């Protein structure tokens, strides 16, 4: 055998044929602390083991893609069908309503629920804003639902209708829903609307959603088609309405109503207390519980007597002094 042949044989044996093994996260002791393990299992439950996000973020298989994926799995759809047959253990809560407006000729949708028990779904096909406003106010008033128990889509056509409902019909205090509001879990979701969709997935997984009204076929169609995009840093965002219309599909009005009416529900395993939230992204929900702490503390809390004592008197007056 020539020297060249021996070199090639040597390379084939020692360099080209190698043994590789993929290490799973469950084999890494530093990832198996109680908090880290619970965090990862919560992500897998939320997004599904086969999603590109989980395959990349948890299993390290780097399947990042710019294409959209379906949000709701076949298991979610089966759970929704059971809920529409009245099977489920809904979370109790007050009677409330949600309204989704559509300016593109689609239906204007009204949904009424008690907690996560959906009591009524109605469609309206009026295009006149004033007529719509009057219908909604009359319907909600007849059902004894107060304005502050109503959440409505405040974008586009909704902004005009809500304004008329409040200023001219005196139905004041409607909760205005914007799709791009900051989420509570910014490391996982791009906006509040995306976060609320995954809240519904968790409700379906726990069988805590129930429909006491007739099944809604439009809702089933919409939930089958809803997609999400995976952004940088493993953040998920629902696809835009513009992209939905580009596929010649209708706006998901009924699903949007379901998102709005369940947005404030506390769901086990979803509102995850151990999910890290950067200080810079903390929103208004934190402000009420957090004491204002400056160099001297807050003059409106229990620290006030101590602060005044440090300043040298009971009724010490603050002054900027005179400029010389």
C-alpha positions as CSV (number, residue, x, y, z in Angstrom):
1,X,0.0,0.0,0.0
2,X,1.4,3.4,-0.9
3,X,2.0,6.2,1.6
4,X,-0.9,8.1,0.1
5,X,-3.3,5.2,0.6
6,X,-2.2,4.8,4.1
7,X,-2.8,8.5,4.9
8,X,-6.3,8.3,3.3
9,X,-7.1,5.1,5.3
10,X,-5.9,6.7,8.5
11,X,-8.1,9.8,7.9
12,X,-11.1,7.7,7.1
13,X,-10.7,5.7,10.3
14,X,-9.8,8.5,12.8
15,X,-11.2,11.7,11.4
16,X,-14.2,11.1,9.2
17,X,-15.8,8.4,11.4
18,X,-16.7,10.1,14.7
19,X,-19.2,9.4,17.5
20,X,-21.6,12.1,18.4
21,X,-24.2,12.2,21.1
22,X,-27.0,14.7,21.8
23,X,-27.3,15.7,25.4
24,X,-30.8,16.3,26.7
25,X,-31.5,19.1,29.1
26,X,-32.7,16.5,31.7
27,X,-29.1,15.2,31.8
28,X,-27.7,18.6,32.9
29,X,-27.7,18.9,36.7
30,X,-27.5,22.7,36.6
31,X,-30.9,22.8,34.8
32,X,-32.6,20.5,37.2
33,X,-33.2,22.9,40.1
34,X,-36.8,23.1,41.2
35,X,-37.4,26.5,39.6
36,X,-35.6,25.8,36.3
37,X,-37.2,22.5,35.8
38,X,-40.7,23.9,36.5
39,X,-40.0,26.8,34.1
40,X,-39.0,24.4,31.3
41,X,-41.9,22.0,31.9
42,X,-44.3,25.0,31.9
43,X,-42.9,26.1,28.5
44,X,-43.3,22.6,27.0
45,X,-46.9,22.5,28.3
46,X,-47.7,25.9,26.8
47,X,-46.1,25.6,23.3
48,X,-46.0,21.8,22.8
49,X,-43.0,19.6,22.5
50,X,-43.0,19.7,18.7
51,X,-43.0,23.4,18.2
52,X,-39.9,25.1,16.8
53,X,-39.6,27.3,19.8
54,X,-39.4,24.3,22.2
55,X,-37.1,22.3,19.9
56,X,-34.7,25.3,19.7
57,X,-35.0,26.8,23.2
58,X,-35.2,23.6,25.4
59,X,-33.8,20.8,23.3
60,X,-31.1,22.8,21.4
61,X,-32.1,21.5,18.0
62,X,-32.1,25.0,16.4
63,X,-35.1,24.8,14.2
64,X,-35.6,28.5,14.1
65,X,-37.7,29.5,11.1
66,X,-39.3,32.7,9.8
67,X,-42.4,30.8,8.6
68,X,-45.5,30.9,10.8
69,X,-46.8,27.9,12.7
70,X,-50.2,26.9,14.0
71,X,-51.0,28.1,17.5
72,X,-53.6,25.6,18.4
73,X,-52.8,21.9,18.1
74,X,-55.3,19.1,17.4
75,X,-55.4,18.5,21.2
76,X,-56.6,22.1,21.7
77,X,-59.2,21.7,19.0
78,X,-60.5,18.5,20.5
79,X,-60.7,20.2,23.9
80,X,-62.6,23.1,22.4
81,X,-65.1,20.7,20.9
82,X,-65.7,19.1,24.3
83,X,-66.1,22.5,25.8
84,X,-68.7,23.4,23.2
85,X,-70.6,20.2,24.2
86,X,-70.8,21.6,27.7
87,X,-68.0,19.5,29.2
88,X,-65.7,21.3,31.5
89,X,-65.1,22.8,34.9
90,X,-65.1,26.6,34.3
91,X,-63.6,29.1,36.6
92,X,-66.3,31.1,38.4
93,X,-66.5,34.8,37.9
94,X,-68.7,37.8,37.3
95,X,-70.8,38.3,34.2
96,X,-68.9,40.2,31.6
97,X,-68.8,40.8,27.8
98,X,-66.4,41.4,25.0
99,X,-66.9,43.0,21.6
100,X,-64.8,42.7,18.5
101,X,-65.3,45.2,15.6
102,X,-64.5,44.5,12.0
103,X,-64.4,47.2,9.4
104,X,-63.8,44.9,6.4
105,X,-67.3,43.6,6.0
106,X,-66.9,40.8,8.5
107,X,-69.3,40.3,11.5
108,X,-69.2,42.4,14.6
109,X,-69.1,39.9,17.4
110,X,-70.5,40.1,21.0
111,X,-69.6,37.4,23.6
112,X,-71.0,37.1,27.1
113,X,-69.5,34.9,29.9
114,X,-69.6,34.3,33.6
115,X,-66.0,33.5,34.5
116,X,-64.8,31.1,31.8
117,X,-68.4,29.8,31.1
118,X,-69.4,31.3,27.8
119,X,-73.1,32.1,27.9
120,X,-73.8,33.8,24.6
121,X,-72.2,34.5,21.2
122,X,-74.0,36.9,18.8
123,X,-73.0,38.4,15.4
124,X,-74.1,41.7,14.0
125,X,-73.7,42.8,10.4
126,X,-74.5,46.5,10.7
127,X,-71.9,48.8,9.0
128,X,-73.3,52.0,10.5
129,X,-71.3,53.0,13.6
130,X,-74.2,54.7,15.3
131,X,-76.6,51.8,14.8
132,X,-74.0,49.4,16.1
133,X,-73.4,51.5,19.2
134,X,-77.1,51.7,20.0
135,X,-77.6,47.9,19.5
136,X,-74.7,47.0,21.8
137,X,-75.7,49.5,24.5
138,X,-79.3,48.2,24.4
139,X,-78.2,44.6,24.5
140,X,-75.7,45.1,27.4
141,X,-78.1,47.2,29.4
142,X,-80.9,44.6,29.1
143,X,-78.5,41.9,30.3
144,X,-77.5,44.1,33.3
145,X,-73.8,44.3,32.3
146,X,-72.0,47.5,33.3
147,X,-69.6,49.3,31.0
148,X,-66.6,48.5,33.2
149,X,-67.4,44.8,32.7
150,X,-67.1,45.2,28.9
151,X,-63.9,44.8,27.0
152,X,-63.9,46.1,23.4
153,X,-61.5,46.2,20.5
154,X,-60.4,49.9,20.4
155,X,-58.7,49.9,17.1
156,X,-60.1,51.0,13.7
157,X,-63.9,50.9,13.6
158,X,-64.0,50.1,17.4
159,X,-62.5,53.5,18.3
160,X,-65.4,55.3,16.6
161,X,-68.1,53.0,18.0
162,X,-66.8,53.1,21.6
163,X,-66.5,56.9,21.5
164,X,-70.2,57.2,20.5
165,X,-71.2,54.6,23.2
166,X,-69.5,56.7,25.9
167,X,-70.1,60.3,24.8
168,X,-73.6,60.1,23.3
169,X,-75.2,57.1,24.9
170,X,-73.4,57.6,28.3
171,X,-72.2,54.0,28.5
172,X,-69.0,55.2,30.1
173,X,-66.1,53.0,31.5
174,X,-65.5,50.4,28.7
175,X,-62.2,48.6,28.9
176,X,-60.4,49.4,25.7
177,X,-58.3,46.5,24.3
178,X,-55.2,47.1,22.2
179,X,-53.4,44.2,20.6
180,X,-49.9,45.6,21.0
181,X,-49.9,46.2,24.8
182,X,-46.9,45.0,26.8
183,X,-47.3,41.4,28.1
184,X,-46.7,40.2,31.7
185,X,-44.2,37.7,30.4
186,X,-42.0,39.6,27.9
187,X,-39.4,36.9,27.7
188,X,-41.9,34.6,26.1
189,X,-44.5,36.8,24.3
190,X,-44.1,39.9,22.1
191,X,-47.4,41.5,23.2
192,X,-50.4,41.1,25.4
193,X,-52.6,39.6,22.7
194,X,-50.2,36.7,22.0
195,X,-49.9,36.0,25.7
196,X,-53.7,35.9,26.0
197,X,-53.9,33.3,23.2
198,X,-51.7,31.0,25.1
199,X,-53.8,31.6,28.2
200,X,-56.7,30.0,26.2
201,X,-54.5,27.0,25.3
202,X,-53.9,26.5,29.0
203,X,-57.6,26.8,29.9
204,X,-58.3,24.2,27.2
205,X,-55.6,21.9,28.5
206,X,-57.1,22.1,32.0
207,X,-60.7,21.7,30.8
208,X,-61.6,25.0,32.4
209,X,-63.4,26.5,29.5
210,X,-67.1,25.7,28.9
211,X,-69.8,26.8,26.5
212,X,-73.3,27.0,27.8
213,X,-74.5,28.3,24.4
214,X,-74.9,26.5,21.1
215,X,-71.6,25.5,19.4
216,X,-69.9,28.2,17.3
217,X,-68.6,26.8,14.0
218,X,-66.9,30.0,13.1
219,X,-64.8,29.9,16.2
220,X,-63.7,26.4,15.4
221,X,-62.7,27.5,11.9
222,X,-60.8,30.5,13.2
223,X,-58.9,28.5,15.9
224,X,-57.7,26.0,13.3
225,X,-56.1,28.7,11.2
226,X,-54.5,31.0,13.8
227,X,-50.7,31.1,13.4
228,X,-47.7,32.6,15.2
229,X,-44.2,33.7,14.3
230,X,-41.0,33.0,16.2
231,X,-38.9,36.2,16.6
232,X,-35.4,36.8,17.8
233,X,-34.5,35.8,21.4
234,X,-37.2,33.0,21.2
235,X,-40.1,35.5,21.5
236,X,-43.5,34.5,20.1
237,X,-45.9,36.8,18.2
238,X,-49.3,36.2,16.7
239,X,-49.3,36.8,12.9
240,X,-50.8,40.1,11.8
241,X,-54.3,40.6,10.5
242,X,-52.7,41.8,7.3
243,X,-51.0,38.4,6.8
244,X,-54.3,36.7,7.5
245,X,-56.1,38.7,4.8
246,X,-53.2,38.0,2.4
247,X,-54.3,34.3,2.6
248,X,-57.9,35.4,1.7
249,X,-59.1,34.5,5.2
250,X,-61.6,36.3,7.4
251,X,-60.6,38.2,10.4
252,X,-60.8,35.9,13.5
253,X,-63.5,38.0,15.3
254,X,-65.0,35.2,17.4
255,X,-61.6,34.0,18.6
256,X,-60.6,37.6,19.4
257,X,-63.7,37.9,21.5
258,X,-62.7,34.8,23.4
259,X,-59.2,36.2,24.0
260,X,-60.6,39.5,25.4
261,X,-63.2,37.8,27.7
262,X,-60.7,35.5,29.3
263,X,-57.7,37.9,29.5
264,X,-58.0,38.6,33.2
265,X,-58.4,35.0,34.4
266,X,-55.7,33.6,36.6
267,X,-54.7,30.2,35.2
268,X,-52.7,27.5,37.1
269,X,-49.4,26.8,35.5
270,X,-49.7,29.8,33.1
271,X,-49.3,32.9,35.4
272,X,-46.0,31.5,36.4
273,X,-44.6,33.2,39.5
274,X,-41.0,32.1,38.8
275,X,-40.9,33.6,35.3
276,X,-38.2,36.3,35.4
277,X,-39.4,39.8,34.5
278,X,-36.7,42.4,33.7
279,X,-37.0,45.6,35.8
280,X,-37.2,47.7,32.7
281,X,-40.3,45.9,31.4
282,X,-42.3,45.9,34.5
283,X,-45.8,47.4,33.8
284,X,-48.6,49.1,35.6
285,X,-49.7,45.9,37.3
286,X,-46.5,46.1,39.5
287,X,-46.9,49.7,40.6
288,X,-49.7,49.3,43.0
289,X,-47.9,46.7,45.0
290,X,-44.5,48.3,44.9
291,X,-43.8,51.1,47.5
292,X,-42.2,54.2,46.0
293,X,-38.6,54.3,47.3
294,X,-36.5,57.2,46.6
295,X,-33.6,58.5,48.6
296,X,-36.0,59.6,51.4
297,X,-38.7,57.1,50.7
298,X,-42.3,58.2,50.0
299,X,-43.9,61.0,52.0
300,X,-47.3,59.3,51.5
301,X,-46.5,56.1,53.4
302,X,-45.6,55.0,56.9
303,X,-42.1,56.3,56.6
304,X,-43.2,59.9,56.7
305,X,-42.7,60.6,60.5
306,X,-39.2,59.2,60.3
307,X,-38.4,61.3,57.3
308,X,-39.7,64.5,59.0
309,X,-37.7,63.7,62.1
310,X,-34.5,63.3,60.0
311,X,-35.3,66.7,58.4
312,X,-35.5,68.3,61.8
313,X,-39.1,69.1,62.6
314,X,-42.7,68.2,62.4
315,X,-43.9,70.8,59.8
316,X,-40.7,71.4,57.9
317,X,-41.4,73.3,54.7
318,X,-39.4,72.7,51.6
319,X,-38.1,75.6,49.6
320,X,-36.0,76.0,46.5
321,X,-34.6,79.3,48.0
322,X,-34.0,82.5,46.2
323,X,-31.6,82.8,43.3
324,X,-28.8,85.4,44.0
